[in-house]
Amino acid sequence: MKASEVETKRFDKALDDILDLFNNLESDKPVIQFEADVLDKIERAKMKYGGDNIDKKMNAVVHEMLSWLDLDDMPSDDDETSAGEEGS
């Protein structure tokens, strides 16, 4: 594909913009650091029983486990979002 000098400059700028966006992405830190063998079992369970089914069951288990903890004195993400919006 041939491109004029103007098109080449536009492409170079667009590529620079994409690379800049990529370089400035925040890393996605997992909420839970599963051990390798647990991750393997999760993947195998998802293949056998379906991803949505396993996600739903794991969410139910984690939700139940967290209900045992007293977290009333800790802010939730919703609280922090609301506080940030009020200051705007």
PyMOL CGO cylinders between C-alpha atoms (Angstrom):
from pymol import cmd
from pymol.cgo import CYLINDER

trace = [
    CYLINDER, 0.00, 0.00, 0.00, 1.44, 3.34, -1.05, 0.3, 1, 1, 1, 1, 1, 1,
    CYLINDER, 1.44, 3.34, -1.05, 0.98, 6.42, 1.09, 0.3, 1, 1, 1, 1, 1, 1,
    CYLINDER, 0.98, 6.42, 1.09, 1.65, 10.06, 0.50, 0.3, 1, 1, 1, 1, 1, 1,
    CYLINDER, 1.65, 10.06, 0.50, 3.98, 11.99, 2.78, 0.3, 1, 1, 1, 1, 1, 1,
    CYLINDER, 3.98, 11.99, 2.78, 0.98, 13.52, 4.59, 0.3, 1, 1, 1, 1, 1, 1,
    CYLINDER, 0.98, 13.52, 4.59, -0.60, 10.09, 5.12, 0.3, 1, 1, 1, 1, 1, 1,
    CYLINDER, -0.60, 10.09, 5.12, 2.70, 8.70, 6.39, 0.3, 1, 1, 1, 1, 1, 1,
    CYLINDER, 2.70, 8.70, 6.39, 3.02, 11.56, 8.90, 0.3, 1, 1, 1, 1, 1, 1,
    CYLINDER, 3.02, 11.56, 8.90, -0.58, 11.05, 10.05, 0.3, 1, 1, 1, 1, 1, 1,
    CYLINDER, -0.58, 11.05, 10.05, 0.06, 7.33, 10.48, 0.3, 1, 1, 1, 1, 1, 1,
    CYLINDER, 0.06, 7.33, 10.48, 3.30, 7.99, 12.41, 0.3, 1, 1, 1, 1, 1, 1,
    CYLINDER, 3.30, 7.99, 12.41, 1.49, 10.41, 14.73, 0.3, 1, 1, 1, 1, 1, 1,
    CYLINDER, 1.49, 10.41, 14.73, -1.39, 7.99, 15.29, 0.3, 1, 1, 1, 1, 1, 1,
    CYLINDER, -1.39, 7.99, 15.29, 1.08, 5.19, 16.04, 0.3, 1, 1, 1, 1, 1, 1,
    CYLINDER, 1.08, 5.19, 16.04, 2.94, 7.45, 18.50, 0.3, 1, 1, 1, 1, 1, 1,
    CYLINDER, 2.94, 7.45, 18.50, -0.37, 8.27, 20.19, 0.3, 1, 1, 1, 1, 1, 1,
    CYLINDER, -0.37, 8.27, 20.19, -1.27, 4.57, 20.50, 0.3, 1, 1, 1, 1, 1, 1,
    CYLINDER, -1.27, 4.57, 20.50, 2.16, 3.73, 21.93, 0.3, 1, 1, 1, 1, 1, 1,
    CYLINDER, 2.16, 3.73, 21.93, 1.88, 6.62, 24.38, 0.3, 1, 1, 1, 1, 1, 1,
    CYLINDER, 1.88, 6.62, 24.38, -1.53, 5.37, 25.55, 0.3, 1, 1, 1, 1, 1, 1,
    CYLINDER, -1.53, 5.37, 25.55, -0.15, 1.84, 25.92, 0.3, 1, 1, 1, 1, 1, 1,
    CYLINDER, -0.15, 1.84, 25.92, 2.87, 3.01, 27.90, 0.3, 1, 1, 1, 1, 1, 1,
    CYLINDER, 2.87, 3.01, 27.90, 0.68, 5.01, 30.28, 0.3, 1, 1, 1, 1, 1, 1,
    CYLINDER, 0.68, 5.01, 30.28, -1.78, 2.21, 31.07, 0.3, 1, 1, 1, 1, 1, 1,
    CYLINDER, -1.78, 2.21, 31.07, -2.11, 1.30, 34.71, 0.3, 1, 1, 1, 1, 1, 1,
    CYLINDER, -2.11, 1.30, 34.71, -1.24, -2.28, 35.48, 0.3, 1, 1, 1, 1, 1, 1,
    CYLINDER, -1.24, -2.28, 35.48, -4.20, -4.49, 36.31, 0.3, 1, 1, 1, 1, 1, 1,
    CYLINDER, -4.20, -4.49, 36.31, -3.40, -5.91, 39.73, 0.3, 1, 1, 1, 1, 1, 1,
    CYLINDER, -3.40, -5.91, 39.73, -5.37, -9.05, 40.61, 0.3, 1, 1, 1, 1, 1, 1,
    CYLINDER, -5.37, -9.05, 40.61, -7.58, -8.75, 43.69, 0.3, 1, 1, 1, 1, 1, 1,
    CYLINDER, -7.58, -8.75, 43.69, -6.59, -12.23, 44.86, 0.3, 1, 1, 1, 1, 1, 1,
    CYLINDER, -6.59, -12.23, 44.86, -3.19, -13.80, 44.24, 0.3, 1, 1, 1, 1, 1, 1,
    CYLINDER, -3.19, -13.80, 44.24, -4.11, -17.43, 43.57, 0.3, 1, 1, 1, 1, 1, 1,
    CYLINDER, -4.11, -17.43, 43.57, -1.43, -20.09, 43.72, 0.3, 1, 1, 1, 1, 1, 1,
    CYLINDER, -1.43, -20.09, 43.72, -0.58, -21.81, 40.42, 0.3, 1, 1, 1, 1, 1, 1,
    CYLINDER, -0.58, -21.81, 40.42, -2.28, -25.09, 41.34, 0.3, 1, 1, 1, 1, 1, 1,
    CYLINDER, -2.28, -25.09, 41.34, -5.48, -23.26, 42.32, 0.3, 1, 1, 1, 1, 1, 1,
    CYLINDER, -5.48, -23.26, 42.32, -5.48, -21.35, 39.02, 0.3, 1, 1, 1, 1, 1, 1,
    CYLINDER, -5.48, -21.35, 39.02, -5.02, -24.65, 37.18, 0.3, 1, 1, 1, 1, 1, 1,
    CYLINDER, -5.02, -24.65, 37.18, -8.00, -26.19, 38.97, 0.3, 1, 1, 1, 1, 1, 1,
    CYLINDER, -8.00, -26.19, 38.97, -10.14, -23.10, 38.30, 0.3, 1, 1, 1, 1, 1, 1,
    CYLINDER, -10.14, -23.10, 38.30, -9.33, -23.26, 34.58, 0.3, 1, 1, 1, 1, 1, 1,
    CYLINDER, -9.33, -23.26, 34.58, -10.08, -26.98, 34.46, 0.3, 1, 1, 1, 1, 1, 1,
    CYLINDER, -10.08, -26.98, 34.46, -13.37, -26.46, 36.31, 0.3, 1, 1, 1, 1, 1, 1,
    CYLINDER, -13.37, -26.46, 36.31, -14.34, -23.68, 33.87, 0.3, 1, 1, 1, 1, 1, 1,
    CYLINDER, -14.34, -23.68, 33.87, -13.66, -25.99, 30.92, 0.3, 1, 1, 1, 1, 1, 1,
    CYLINDER, -13.66, -25.99, 30.92, -15.76, -28.75, 32.45, 0.3, 1, 1, 1, 1, 1, 1,
    CYLINDER, -15.76, -28.75, 32.45, -18.63, -26.76, 34.00, 0.3, 1, 1, 1, 1, 1, 1,
    CYLINDER, -18.63, -26.76, 34.00, -18.53, -23.45, 32.12, 0.3, 1, 1, 1, 1, 1, 1,
    CYLINDER, -18.53, -23.45, 32.12, -16.95, -20.14, 33.05, 0.3, 1, 1, 1, 1, 1, 1,
    CYLINDER, -16.95, -20.14, 33.05, -20.14, -18.38, 34.10, 0.3, 1, 1, 1, 1, 1, 1,
    CYLINDER, -20.14, -18.38, 34.10, -21.15, -21.26, 36.37, 0.3, 1, 1, 1, 1, 1, 1,
    CYLINDER, -21.15, -21.26, 36.37, -17.76, -21.41, 38.12, 0.3, 1, 1, 1, 1, 1, 1,
    CYLINDER, -17.76, -21.41, 38.12, -17.59, -17.59, 38.42, 0.3, 1, 1, 1, 1, 1, 1,
    CYLINDER, -17.59, -17.59, 38.42, -21.03, -17.57, 40.05, 0.3, 1, 1, 1, 1, 1, 1,
    CYLINDER, -21.03, -17.57, 40.05, -20.11, -20.37, 42.48, 0.3, 1, 1, 1, 1, 1, 1,
    CYLINDER, -20.11, -20.37, 42.48, -16.75, -18.81, 43.40, 0.3, 1, 1, 1, 1, 1, 1,
    CYLINDER, -16.75, -18.81, 43.40, -18.40, -15.44, 43.99, 0.3, 1, 1, 1, 1, 1, 1,
    CYLINDER, -18.40, -15.44, 43.99, -20.93, -17.12, 46.30, 0.3, 1, 1, 1, 1, 1, 1,
    CYLINDER, -20.93, -17.12, 46.30, -18.16, -18.85, 48.28, 0.3, 1, 1, 1, 1, 1, 1,
    CYLINDER, -18.16, -18.85, 48.28, -16.04, -15.70, 48.62, 0.3, 1, 1, 1, 1, 1, 1,
    CYLINDER, -16.04, -15.70, 48.62, -19.10, -13.61, 49.53, 0.3, 1, 1, 1, 1, 1, 1,
    CYLINDER, -19.10, -13.61, 49.53, -19.99, -16.09, 52.27, 0.3, 1, 1, 1, 1, 1, 1,
    CYLINDER, -19.99, -16.09, 52.27, -16.43, -16.14, 53.60, 0.3, 1, 1, 1, 1, 1, 1,
    CYLINDER, -16.43, -16.14, 53.60, -16.26, -12.34, 53.68, 0.3, 1, 1, 1, 1, 1, 1,
    CYLINDER, -16.26, -12.34, 53.68, -19.59, -12.17, 55.53, 0.3, 1, 1, 1, 1, 1, 1,
    CYLINDER, -19.59, -12.17, 55.53, -17.77, -13.74, 58.51, 0.3, 1, 1, 1, 1, 1, 1,
    CYLINDER, -17.77, -13.74, 58.51, -15.51, -10.68, 58.78, 0.3, 1, 1, 1, 1, 1, 1,
    CYLINDER, -15.51, -10.68, 58.78, -16.39, -7.43, 60.55, 0.3, 1, 1, 1, 1, 1, 1,
    CYLINDER, -16.39, -7.43, 60.55, -15.84, -4.83, 57.82, 0.3, 1, 1, 1, 1, 1, 1,
    CYLINDER, -15.84, -4.83, 57.82, -18.29, -2.14, 59.02, 0.3, 1, 1, 1, 1, 1, 1,
    CYLINDER, -18.29, -2.14, 59.02, -15.46, 0.21, 60.01, 0.3, 1, 1, 1, 1, 1, 1,
    CYLINDER, -15.46, 0.21, 60.01, -13.85, 0.02, 56.56, 0.3, 1, 1, 1, 1, 1, 1,
    CYLINDER, -13.85, 0.02, 56.56, -14.90, 2.26, 53.64, 0.3, 1, 1, 1, 1, 1, 1,
    CYLINDER, -14.90, 2.26, 53.64, -16.22, 0.53, 50.54, 0.3, 1, 1, 1, 1, 1, 1,
    CYLINDER, -16.22, 0.53, 50.54, -15.39, 1.48, 46.95, 0.3, 1, 1, 1, 1, 1, 1,
    CYLINDER, -15.39, 1.48, 46.95, -18.86, 3.05, 46.73, 0.3, 1, 1, 1, 1, 1, 1,
    CYLINDER, -18.86, 3.05, 46.73, -18.07, 5.28, 49.73, 0.3, 1, 1, 1, 1, 1, 1,
    CYLINDER, -18.07, 5.28, 49.73, -14.79, 6.45, 48.20, 0.3, 1, 1, 1, 1, 1, 1,
    CYLINDER, -14.79, 6.45, 48.20, -16.45, 7.14, 44.84, 0.3, 1, 1, 1, 1, 1, 1,
    CYLINDER, -16.45, 7.14, 44.84, -19.21, 9.16, 46.48, 0.3, 1, 1, 1, 1, 1, 1,
    CYLINDER, -19.21, 9.16, 46.48, -16.71, 11.17, 48.52, 0.3, 1, 1, 1, 1, 1, 1,
    CYLINDER, -16.71, 11.17, 48.52, -14.68, 11.93, 45.41, 0.3, 1, 1, 1, 1, 1, 1,
    CYLINDER, -14.68, 11.93, 45.41, -17.75, 13.10, 43.50, 0.3, 1, 1, 1, 1, 1, 1,
    CYLINDER, -17.75, 13.10, 43.50, -18.84, 15.41, 46.34, 0.3, 1, 1, 1, 1, 1, 1,
    CYLINDER, -18.84, 15.41, 46.34, -15.49, 17.17, 46.24, 0.3, 1, 1, 1, 1, 1, 1,
    CYLINDER, -15.49, 17.17, 46.24, -15.78, 17.86, 42.50, 0.3, 1, 1, 1, 1, 1, 1,
]
cmd.load_cgo(trace, "trace")
